[in-house]
Amino acid sequence: MTYVSSDSESILNMARLHGAKGIKRGDDLIGETPDIPVYQHAIEHMPTNVTGVVAVHANNPTLEKNLIALTKRLVEGGAQEVMTCKPMVHGDEYHAQHNPIYGSIRGLSVERIRNYPDPYRPNPDVLIVDSSIEIETQESYDQALCQSQS
């Protein structure tokens, strides 16, 4: 089953139109809120037999669908937390780099969601490299639009 968590009635209505179950967020879960409290709220509105959640951020239109399926398989296979990260870039500082956590997709067990120690410090078991474009600015929107048309 697909669930959509949002504070927007129009988004929830669109989700329902396409067969998803809507979960209305309260005012305390909008704006600059970390993901974990949103997921904690969402699982309270899901059946008790749900064992994991795969969340996809809506501002990543160039996301590859196969990464969503991979995240789902990893969580079903026992990973407690899976997140996407940005690829490293070859250059002079290559060996000093790390893959910055990105979070366009996040998969978590319900147990991890309920007992998350610090929602501002993700600590995934598995990172998946994701080069999708997160739309935060007009420039990133233009870049995503250009990529989707090519």
MDTraj code that builds the backbone (N, CA, C; nanometers):
import mdtraj as md
import numpy as np

residues = "MET THR TYR VAL SER SER ASP SER GLU SER ILE LEU ASN MET ALA ARG LEU HIS GLY ALA LYS GLY ILE LYS ARG GLY ASP ASP LEU ILE GLY GLU THR PRO ASP ILE PRO VAL TYR GLN HIS ALA ILE GLU HIS MET PRO THR ASN VAL THR GLY VAL VAL ALA VAL HIS ALA ASN ASN PRO THR LEU GLU LYS ASN LEU ILE ALA LEU THR LYS ARG LEU VAL GLU GLY GLY ALA GLN GLU VAL MET THR CYS LYS PRO MET VAL HIS GLY ASP GLU TYR HIS ALA GLN HIS ASN PRO ILE TYR GLY SER ILE ARG GLY LEU SER VAL GLU ARG ILE ARG ASN TYR PRO ASP PRO TYR ARG PRO ASN PRO ASP VAL LEU ILE VAL ASP SER SER ILE GLU ILE GLU THR GLN GLU SER TYR ASP GLN ALA LEU CYS GLN SER GLN SER".split()
xyz = np.array([
    [0.0843, -0.1177, 0.0000],
    [0.0000, 0.0000, 0.0000],
    [0.0883, 0.1233, 0.0000],
    [0.0451, 0.2245, -0.0708],
    [0.1169, 0.3509, -0.0758],
    [0.0442, 0.4525, 0.0113],
    [0.1208, 0.5243, 0.0934],
    [0.0682, 0.6300, 0.1792],
    [0.1352, 0.7603, 0.1387],
    [0.0618, 0.8689, 0.1488],
    [0.1181, 1.0014, 0.1222],
    [0.0912, 1.0865, 0.2447],
    [0.1973, 1.1409, 0.3004],
    [0.1871, 1.2291, 0.4164],
    [0.2078, 1.3715, 0.3679],
    [0.1111, 1.4585, 0.3994],
    [0.1208, 1.5971, 0.3544],
    [0.0321, 1.6861, 0.4405],
    [0.0640, 1.8141, 0.4406],
    [-0.0233, 1.9114, 0.5050],
    [-0.1184, 1.9739, 0.4030],
    [-0.1025, 1.9382, 0.2756],
    [-0.1812, 1.9959, 0.1668],
    [-0.3000, 1.9059, 0.1304],
    [-0.4198, 1.9588, 0.1425],
    [-0.5395, 1.8821, 0.1049],
    [-0.5395, 1.8482, -0.0441],
    [-0.4903, 1.9392, -0.1284],
    [-0.4905, 1.9107, -0.2727],
    [-0.3950, 1.7955, -0.3051],
    [-0.2807, 1.7888, -0.2389],
    [-0.1879, 1.6772, -0.2603],
    [-0.2505, 1.5480, -0.2098],
    [-0.3141, 1.5526, -0.0929],
    [-0.3771, 1.4329, -0.0383],
    [-0.4918, 1.3859, -0.1274],
    [-0.5695, 1.4786, -0.1822],
    [-0.6780, 1.4412, -0.2738],
    [-0.6239, 1.3777, -0.4008],
    [-0.5154, 1.4314, -0.4536],
    [-0.4527, 1.3751, -0.5737],
    [-0.3996, 1.2347, -0.5435],
    [-0.3396, 1.2176, -0.4272],
    [-0.2884, 1.0861, -0.3878],
    [-0.4026, 0.9853, -0.3787],
    [-0.5127, 1.0253, -0.3178],
    [-0.6282, 0.9356, -0.3042],
    [-0.6851, 0.8991, -0.4413],
    [-0.6866, 0.9964, -0.5312],
    [-0.7346, 0.9730, -0.6674],
    [-0.6559, 0.8623, -0.7360],
    [-0.5290, 0.8502, -0.7000],
    [-0.4399, 0.7510, -0.7610],
    [-0.4234, 0.6261, -0.6744],
    [-0.5104, 0.6095, -0.5748],
    [-0.5129, 0.4867, -0.4969],
    [-0.4305, 0.4839, -0.3700],
    [-0.3679, 0.5945, -0.3359],
    [-0.2894, 0.5999, -0.2123],
    [-0.3789, 0.6399, -0.0952],
    [-0.3329, 0.6114, 0.0229],
    [-0.4016, 0.6556, 0.1448],
    [-0.3343, 0.7837, 0.1914],
    [-0.4142, 0.8843, 0.2214],
    [-0.3598, 1.0117, 0.2665],
    [-0.3469, 1.0183, 0.4169],
    [-0.2380, 1.0802, 0.4624],
    [-0.2159, 1.1044, 0.6041],
    [-0.1944, 1.2544, 0.6208],
    [-0.2883, 1.3194, 0.6854],
    [-0.2824, 1.4650, 0.7046],
    [-0.1857, 1.4987, 0.8180],
    [-0.0886, 1.5829, 0.7866],
    [0.0077, 1.6281, 0.8870],
    [-0.0478, 1.7479, 0.9621],
    [-0.0157, 1.7547, 1.0892],
    [-0.0515, 1.8710, 1.1698],
    [0.0465, 1.9849, 1.1474],
    [0.0125, 2.1013, 1.1998],
    [0.0962, 2.2208, 1.1838],
    [0.2356, 2.2035, 1.2430],
    [0.2494, 2.1156, 1.3426],
    [0.3799, 2.0952, 1.4045],
    [0.4748, 2.0148, 1.3157],
    [0.4245, 1.9627, 1.2030],
    [0.5073, 1.8804, 1.1141],
    [0.5247, 1.9425, 0.9756],
    [0.5141, 2.0730, 0.9666],
    [0.5374, 2.1404, 0.8379],
    [0.6569, 2.2339, 0.8512],
    [0.7080, 2.2755, 0.7381],
    [0.8240, 2.3650, 0.7386],
    [0.9531, 2.2873, 0.7567],
    [1.0456, 2.3444, 0.8290],
    [1.1787, 2.2855, 0.8490],
    [1.1744, 2.1794, 0.9593],
    [1.1068, 2.0708, 0.9310],
    [1.0945, 1.9597, 1.0252],
    [1.1777, 1.8432, 0.9744],
    [1.2557, 1.7787, 1.0606],
    [1.3287, 1.6604, 1.0137],
    [1.2308, 1.5487, 0.9775],
    [1.2781, 1.4544, 0.8978],
    [1.1934, 1.3456, 0.8490],
    [1.1373, 1.2566, 0.9591],
    [1.2166, 1.2244, 1.0579],
    [1.1784, 1.1231, 1.1569],
    [1.0456, 1.1551, 1.2268],
    [1.0222, 1.2762, 1.2780],
    [0.8915, 1.3033, 1.3392],
    [0.7750, 1.2863, 1.2400],
    [0.7984, 1.3152, 1.1132],
    [0.6959, 1.2959, 1.0106],
    [0.6671, 1.1461, 0.9948],
    [0.7717, 1.0646, 0.9906],
    [0.7539, 0.9198, 0.9787],
    [0.6892, 0.8624, 1.1041],
    [0.7276, 0.9138, 1.2209],
    [0.6661, 0.8664, 1.3454],
    [0.5161, 0.8940, 1.3446],
    [0.4782, 1.0111, 1.2973],
    [0.3360, 1.0453, 1.2850],
    [0.2682, 0.9535, 1.1841],
    [0.3320, 0.9307, 1.0719],
    [0.2716, 0.8498, 0.9654],
    [0.2462, 0.7065, 1.0101],
    [0.3442, 0.6444, 1.0789],
    [0.3245, 0.5037, 1.1154],
    [0.2120, 0.4863, 1.2169],
    [0.1767, 0.5930, 1.2871],
    [0.0624, 0.5851, 1.3789],
    [-0.0689, 0.5752, 1.3023],
    [-0.0672, 0.6076, 1.1738],
    [-0.1873, 0.6039, 1.0896],
    [-0.1840, 0.4871, 0.9909],
    [-0.0911, 0.3949, 1.0108],
    [-0.0784, 0.2777, 0.9241],
    [-0.1167, 0.1529, 1.0026],
    [-0.1470, 0.0447, 0.9317],
    [-0.1777, -0.0809, 1.0015],
    [-0.0595, -0.1266, 1.0877],
    [-0.0902, -0.1976, 1.1953],
    [0.0150, -0.2404, 1.2879],
    [0.1090, -0.3447, 1.2285],
    [0.0697, -0.4072, 1.1170],
    [0.1577, -0.5075, 1.0561],
    [0.2615, -0.4461, 0.9614],
    [0.2621, -0.3156, 0.9448],
    [0.3637, -0.2491, 0.8624],
    [0.4976, -0.2609, 0.9354],
    [0.6002, -0.3082, 0.8652],
    [0.7314, -0.3288, 0.9276],
    [0.8380, -0.2311, 0.8788],
    [0.8068, -0.1581, 0.7722],
    [0.9048, -0.0644, 0.7196],
    [0.8393, 0.0420, 0.6340],
    [0.9140, 0.1479, 0.6118],
    [0.8672, 0.2612, 0.5328],
    [0.9743, 0.2967, 0.4312],
    [0.9327, 0.3213, 0.3079],
    [1.0220, 0.3774, 0.2064],
    [0.9629, 0.5118, 0.1693],
    [1.0357, 0.6182, 0.2012],
    [0.9875, 0.7544, 0.1775],
    [1.0641, 0.8152, 0.0606],
    [0.9909, 0.8845, -0.0247],
    [1.0499, 0.9514, -0.1406],
    [1.0156, 1.0990, -0.1299],
    [1.1175, 1.1826, -0.1313],
    [1.0931, 1.3269, -0.1258],
    [1.0371, 1.3744, -0.2592],
    [0.9347, 1.4534, -0.2525],
    [0.8627, 1.4966, -0.3725],
    [0.9420, 1.5946, -0.4590],
    [1.0471, 1.6532, -0.4065],
    [1.1216, 1.7533, -0.4832],
    [1.2409, 1.6943, -0.5584],
    [1.2303, 1.5676, -0.5976],
    [1.3350, 1.4998, -0.6742],
    [1.2760, 1.4357, -0.7994],
    [1.2337, 1.5153, -0.8971],
    [1.1644, 1.4581, -1.0129],
    [1.2520, 1.3749, -1.1056],
    [1.3832, 1.3864, -1.0943],
    [1.4712, 1.3096, -1.1826],
    [1.5172, 1.1785, -1.1170],
    [1.4568, 1.1435, -1.0061],
    [1.4900, 1.0225, -0.9330],
    [1.4641, 0.8983, -1.0180],
    [1.5564, 0.8040, -1.0143],
    [1.5403, 0.6792, -1.0887],
    [1.4542, 0.5820, -1.0080],
    [1.3473, 0.5312, -1.0716],
    [1.2526, 0.4431, -1.0027],
    [1.3186, 0.3163, -0.9490],
    [1.4210, 0.2680, -1.0165],
    [1.4861, 0.1451, -0.9698],
    [1.5503, 0.1629, -0.8326],
    [1.5856, 0.2862, -0.7950],
    [1.6434, 0.3109, -0.6632],
    [1.5382, 0.2961, -0.5532],
    [1.4133, 0.3289, -0.5854],
    [1.3045, 0.3101, -0.4896],
    [1.2855, 0.1605, -0.4648],
    [1.2833, 0.0822, -0.5715],
    [1.2673, -0.0624, -0.5593],
    [1.3845, -0.1239, -0.4828],
    [1.5054, -0.0773, -0.5085],
    [1.6230, -0.1276, -0.4380],
    [1.6127, -0.0972, -0.2887],
    [1.5725, 0.0234, -0.2548],
    [1.5557, 0.0606, -0.1143],
    [1.4538, -0.0299, -0.0464],
    [1.3429, -0.0550, -0.1141],
    [1.2383, -0.1426, -0.0594],
    [1.2944, -0.2830, -0.0336],
    [1.3673, -0.3371, -0.1302],
    [1.4249, -0.4712, -0.1134],
    [1.5236, -0.4760, 0.0034],
    [1.6033, -0.3717, 0.0199],
    [1.7012, -0.3687, 0.1289],
    [1.6324, -0.3645, 0.2655],
    [1.5266, -0.2841, 0.2771],
    [1.4534, -0.2772, 0.4048],
    [1.3826, -0.4101, 0.4312],
    [1.3218, -0.4666, 0.3288],
    [1.2564, -0.5966, 0.3454],
    [1.3577, -0.7055, 0.3818],
    [1.4816, -0.6888, 0.3378],
    [1.5872, -0.7856, 0.3657],
    [1.6534, -0.7675, 0.5014],
    [1.6118, -0.6656, 0.5769],
    [1.6628, -0.6498, 0.7126],
    [1.7417, -0.5245, 0.7407],
    [1.7701, -0.4422, 0.6407],
    [1.8391, -0.3159, 0.6682],
    [1.7488, -0.2282, 0.7545],
    [1.8059, -0.1699, 0.8581],
    [1.7279, -0.0844, 0.9476],
    [1.7080, 0.0563, 0.8904],
    [1.8074, 0.1026, 0.8142],
    [1.7965, 0.2372, 0.7551],
    [1.8801, 0.2441, 0.6279],
    [1.8173, 0.2920, 0.5221],
    [1.8807, 0.3082, 0.3919],
    [1.8561, 0.4524, 0.3481],
    [1.9590, 0.5175, 0.2980],
    [1.9439, 0.6538, 0.2459],
    [2.0247, 0.6691, 0.1176],
    [1.9845, 0.7658, 0.0384],
    [2.0628, 0.7983, -0.0797],
    [2.1703, 0.9002, -0.0424],
    [2.2758, 0.9015, -0.1231],
    [2.3844, 0.9967, -0.1039],
    [2.4299, 1.0458, -0.2405],
    [2.4967, 1.1583, -0.2403],
    [2.5492, 1.2152, -0.3647],
    [2.6755, 1.1402, -0.4066],
    [2.6977, 1.1297, -0.5375],
    [2.8216, 1.0653, -0.5826],
    [2.9433, 1.1517, -0.5509],
    [3.0583, 1.0867, -0.5368],
    [3.1824, 1.1606, -0.5194],
    [3.2262, 1.2121, -0.6563],
    [3.3059, 1.3177, -0.6560],
    [3.3516, 1.3789, -0.7795],
    [3.5020, 1.3594, -0.7907],
    [3.5480, 1.3088, -0.9055],
    [3.6915, 1.2922, -0.9241],
    [3.7587, 1.4281, -0.9324],
    [3.8697, 1.4396, -0.8673],
    [3.9459, 1.5631, -0.8678],
    [4.0617, 1.5496, -0.7711],
    [4.1296, 1.6609, -0.7447],
    [4.2471, 1.6593, -0.6570],
    [4.2149, 1.6094, -0.5163],
    [4.0956, 1.6366, -0.4685],
    [4.0582, 1.6003, -0.3321],
    [3.9790, 1.4704, -0.3258],
    [3.9856, 1.3871, -0.4292],
    [3.9036, 1.2670, -0.4382],
    [3.9109, 1.1809, -0.3123],
    [4.0295, 1.1518, -0.2626],
    [4.0451, 1.0606, -0.1487],
    [4.0022, 1.1245, -0.0167],
    [3.9897, 1.2541, -0.0126],
    [3.9465, 1.3216, 0.1102],
    [3.7938, 1.3357, 0.1154],
    [3.7242, 1.2973, 0.0100],
    [3.5795, 1.3140, 0.0033],
    [3.5052, 1.2046, 0.0778],
    [3.3799, 1.2299, 0.1012],
    [3.2862, 1.1272, 0.1434],
    [3.1607, 1.1484, 0.0593],
    [3.0680, 1.0575, 0.0674],
    [2.9428, 1.0724, -0.0062],
    [2.8435, 1.1442, 0.0848],
    [2.8183, 1.2722, 0.0632],
    [2.7245, 1.3434, 0.1508],
    [2.5851, 1.2802, 0.1453],
    [2.5276, 1.2571, 0.2621],
    [2.3934, 1.1995, 0.2684],
    [2.2951, 1.2975, 0.2072],
    [2.2063, 1.2467, 0.1270],
    [2.1186, 1.3267, 0.0446],
    [1.9729, 1.3085, 0.0865],
    [1.9293, 1.1846, 0.0957],
    [1.7976, 1.1556, 0.1465],
    [1.6817, 1.1747, 0.0515],
    [1.7051, 1.1695, -0.0811],
    [1.5905, 1.1774, -0.1718],
    [1.5020, 1.0545, -0.1543],
    [1.5632, 0.9427, -0.1128],
    [1.4900, 0.8223, -0.0753],
    [1.5418, 0.7821, 0.0625],
    [1.4486, 0.7409, 0.1454],
    [1.4887, 0.6946, 0.2780],
    [1.4026, 0.5753, 0.3148],
    [1.4663, 0.4663, 0.3477],
    [1.3953, 0.3468, 0.3911],
    [1.4332, 0.3153, 0.5344],
    [1.3318, 0.2893, 0.6173],
    [1.3573, 0.2598, 0.7585],
    [1.2640, 0.1511, 0.8079],
    [1.3137, 0.0717, 0.9008],
    [1.2256, -0.0219, 0.9689],
    [1.1395, 0.0588, 1.0656],
    [1.0215, 0.0078, 1.0967],
    [0.9340, 0.0754, 1.1924],
    [1.0026, 0.0831, 1.3283],
    [1.0762, -0.0219, 1.3628],
    [1.1496, -0.0212, 1.4902],
    [1.2483, 0.0954, 1.4960],
    [1.3227, 0.1181, 1.3877],
    [1.4191, 0.2289, 1.3854],
    [1.3456, 0.3623, 1.3947],
    [1.2336, 0.3752, 1.3245],
    [1.1572, 0.5004, 1.3294],
    [1.1134, 0.5299, 1.4727],
    [1.0583, 0.4299, 1.5393],
    [1.0060, 0.4504, 1.6756],
    [1.1166, 0.4849, 1.7755],
    [1.2363, 0.4346, 1.7549],
    [1.3448, 0.4504, 1.8526],
    [1.4607, 0.5334, 1.8002],
    [1.4335, 0.6278, 1.7111],
    [1.5423, 0.7040, 1.6487],
    [1.6068, 0.7958, 1.7523],
    [1.7398, 0.7870, 1.7690],
    [1.8038, 0.8645, 1.8751],
    [1.8063, 1.0162, 1.8505],
    [1.8429, 1.0597, 1.7323],
    [1.8529, 1.2035, 1.7043],
    [1.8120, 1.2265, 1.5592],
    [1.6932, 1.2843, 1.5356],
    [1.6448, 1.3002, 1.3979],
    [1.7315, 1.3926, 1.3119],
    [1.8206, 1.4690, 1.3747],
    [1.9091, 1.5583, 1.2992],
    [2.0413, 1.4912, 1.2626],
    [2.0608, 1.3663, 1.3049],
    [2.1847, 1.2940, 1.2757],
    [2.1538, 1.1560, 1.2193],
    [2.1234, 1.1506, 1.0892],
    [2.0960, 1.0199, 1.0303],
    [2.2194, 0.9306, 1.0366],
    [2.1950, 0.8020, 1.0543],
    [2.3039, 0.7060, 1.0624],
    [2.2634, 0.5792, 0.9873],
    [2.2543, 0.5886, 0.8535],
    [2.2066, 0.4734, 0.7763],
    [2.3038, 0.3560, 0.7761],
    [2.2452, 0.2360, 0.7679],
    [2.3237, 0.1132, 0.7523],
    [2.3765, 0.1019, 0.6098],
    [2.2971, 0.1521, 0.5145],
    [2.3283, 0.1387, 0.3721],
    [2.3105, 0.2741, 0.3051],
    [2.4076, 0.3113, 0.2216],
    [2.3962, 0.4300, 0.1371],
    [2.3882, 0.3862, -0.0086],
    [2.2977, 0.4489, -0.0833],
    [2.2827, 0.4231, -0.2264],
    [2.3176, 0.5527, -0.2989],
    [2.4078, 0.5449, -0.3944],
    [2.4459, 0.6643, -0.4707],
    [2.3310, 0.7042, -0.5622],
    [2.2949, 0.8308, -0.5552],
    [2.1814, 0.8860, -0.6284],
    [2.2231, 1.0207, -0.6873],
    [2.2159, 1.0323, -0.8172],
    [2.2556, 1.1591, -0.8808],
    [2.1357, 1.2426, -0.9231],
    [2.0185, 1.2167, -0.8649],
    [1.9017, 1.2962, -0.9005],
    [1.9194, 1.4397, -0.8500],
    [1.8402, 1.5280, -0.9054],
    [1.8497, 1.6700, -0.8720],
    [1.7392, 1.7049, -0.7736],
    [1.7791, 1.7583, -0.6605],
    [1.6849, 1.8031, -0.5590],
    [1.6491, 1.9482, -0.5889],
    [1.5219, 1.9747, -0.6090],
    [1.4803, 2.1104, -0.6448],
    [1.4618, 2.1932, -0.5186],
    [1.5506, 2.2899, -0.5051],
    [1.5466, 2.3840, -0.3923],
    [1.5456, 2.5286, -0.4414],
    [1.5935, 2.5497, -0.5643],
    [1.6060, 2.6853, -0.6184],
    [1.5587, 2.6861, -0.7639],
    [1.5447, 2.8039, -0.8203],
    [1.5103, 2.8155, -0.9612],
    [1.6185, 2.7511, -1.0480],
    [1.7425, 2.7674, -1.0073],
    [1.8542, 2.7084, -1.0826],
    [1.8454, 2.5551, -1.0842],
    [1.8166, 2.4936, -0.9690],
    [1.8059, 2.3481, -0.9661],
    [1.6821, 2.3010, -1.0414],
    [1.5747, 2.3806, -1.0401],
    [1.4554, 2.3474, -1.1200],
    [1.4899, 2.3470, -1.2681],
    [1.5595, 2.4508, -1.3137],
    [1.5992, 2.4603, -1.4540],
    [1.6901, 2.3429, -1.4934],
    [1.7805, 2.3052, -1.4054],
    [1.8720, 2.1933, -1.4302],
    [1.7924, 2.0628, -1.4418],
    [1.6974, 2.0405, -1.3516],
    [1.6156, 1.9184, -1.3559],
    [1.5300, 1.9150, -1.4818],
    [1.4738, 2.0285, -1.5207],
    [1.3923, 2.0379, -1.6409],
    [1.4756, 2.0045, -1.7640],
    [1.5972, 2.0583, -1.7687],
    [1.6881, 2.0324, -1.8808],
    [1.7235, 1.8828, -1.8866],
    [1.7520, 1.8229, -1.7699],
    [1.7891, 1.6806, -1.7651],
    [1.6721, 1.5919, -1.8082],
    [1.5505, 1.6266, -1.7686],
    [1.4351, 1.5432, -1.8030],
    [1.3996, 1.5520, -1.9511],
    [1.4411, 1.6586, -2.0185],
    [1.4109, 1.6758, -2.1600],
    [1.5174, 1.6135, -2.2500],
    [1.6300, 1.5725, -2.1905],
    [1.7365, 1.5152, -2.2739],
    [1.7275, 1.3655, -2.2826],
])
top = md.Topology()
chain = top.add_chain()
for i, resn in enumerate(residues, 1):
    res = top.add_residue(resn, chain, resSeq=i)
    for name in ("N", "CA", "C"):
        top.add_atom(name, md.element.get_by_symbol(name[0]), res)
traj = md.Trajectory(xyz[None], top)
